[in-house]
Amino acid sequence: MNKNDYIYLDHAATTPMREVAFEAYKKTEMDAYANSSGGHALSRKAKNILEDSREFIASCFSAAPNEITFTSGGTEADNWIIKTPYIDKDTTAELTTTQIEHEAVLASAENIHSKGFNVNFVSCDGEGITNIDEFRKSINSNTLIASVMYANNETGVVQPIQEMSKIVKDINPNTLFHSDVVQAVATKKLNFHNLGIESAAISGHKIGGPKGIGVMFLKTGYKIPSFLHGGKQELERRAGTVNVSGVAGLAAALKEQQNNLDKDVELIENEKTIFENNLKENIELRVVGENVERLCHISNIQFKDINSETLMVALDLNGMGVSRGSACASGAQKPSHVLKAMKVDEQVINNHLRFSFGWNTQKGDGLKCAEIVKKTIKELS
Ligand SMILES: Cc1ncc(COP(=O)(O)O)c(C=O)c1O
């Protein structure tokens, strides 16, 4: 099948690399290929690209350059923040997170729990918003880290991050408030300091940058142990030769994204609304999180009497790529932990699909996609 005939609605899993990001990546790899830690002219060239990119990326989040450390992606940043601070603590230290986090946070939290630390997995309501009273009660003088994602990757539902950060700091000013903003930064401009976010995980491939590059943001004043040991790269925080080409690609992607954000968000929101409304008028369905704030690019739809795996395969055959929004274990359909936490009825928990739009979504895509979904469902019935 011609690539141009295939409709890609899985941007929340990964979005295509922007041309400018690819060019910046290629140019850096070709012209500034030296090790950025070396002592000669070509190394200095790579180092300059690295530091200029760091400065620009920091400015996109109203952060300082030394608050930015480059990682291999969002998973590494989440693991680093959540696991390493417990290394030298006794087991009175606690962690609070939520039941709807991405696996990168959940598995890190479970790892901490397996080492004897108390971990509070705070529940959410039916719309996917964290239960604030339960969250408040979980924070105490032993809470080392509180980790809440800005927005959920399966539903797009946005959490009251600023309020939650304030709750944490009022109870325990020493608790580090971490937020996985991987999905949010795809379509939102965030000012970490204003939001009360003290550490964050960012991933390049959700913004149109290369895969295998990400950012760990850590507010000035905090220090956490290194995750990778070896050389003294990244201000001695993260060992390993720095992926300067990836960093340059990420900076270029972010620059283009920020320049176009308002118009892209408007277009994506419009197309998503047309898509959802057209489907709602013709098929029995429920849009998850419809009554609360959601990221504009994610639409999680619960279909009536249609298994998501069956529909996903049929859509693929009809030229549309979507996902269930959660990992599938060797063919066995495992219900999403996010939908389970939202207490979605067992009868319909496997009837959900995630449709996610992105920076190269075109005017008219909403209607075109709704037509394909309707046609596919008709064929299945
Ligand atoms: C919310 C969230 N956190 C973390 C990650 C992991 O990021 P990466 O793929 O860069 O490791 C993802 C990617 O799916 C995500 O959606």
PDBQT file of the ligand as one rigid body, heavy atoms in Angstrom, charges set to zero:
ROOT
HETATM    1  C1  LIG A 401       2.884   9.319  29.108  1.00  0.00    +0.000 C 
HETATM    2  C2  LIG A 401       4.107   8.622  28.593  1.00  0.00    +0.000 A 
HETATM    3  N1  LIG A 401       5.178   8.491  29.394  1.00  0.00    +0.000 NA
HETATM    4  C3  LIG A 401       6.310   7.894  28.980  1.00  0.00    +0.000 A 
HETATM    5  C4  LIG A 401       6.413   7.357  27.714  1.00  0.00    +0.000 A 
HETATM    6  C5  LIG A 401       7.694   6.693  27.297  1.00  0.00    +0.000 C 
HETATM    7  O1  LIG A 401       8.472   7.542  26.472  1.00  0.00    +0.000 OA
HETATM    8  P1  LIG A 401       9.642   6.934  25.557  1.00  0.00    +0.000 P 
HETATM    9  O2  LIG A 401       8.978   6.193  24.457  1.00  0.00    +0.000 OA
HETATM   10  O3  LIG A 401      10.402   8.139  25.070  1.00  0.00    +0.000 OA
HETATM   11  O4  LIG A 401      10.478   6.082  26.427  1.00  0.00    +0.000 OA
HETATM   12  C6  LIG A 401       5.313   7.441  26.842  1.00  0.00    +0.000 A 
HETATM   13  C7  LIG A 401       5.368   6.823  25.499  1.00  0.00    +0.000 C 
HETATM   14  O5  LIG A 401       4.463   6.121  25.104  1.00  0.00    +0.000 OA
HETATM   15  C8  LIG A 401       4.129   8.098  27.284  1.00  0.00    +0.000 A 
HETATM   16  O6  LIG A 401       3.049   8.225  26.501  1.00  0.00    +0.000 OA
ENDROOT
TORSDOF 0
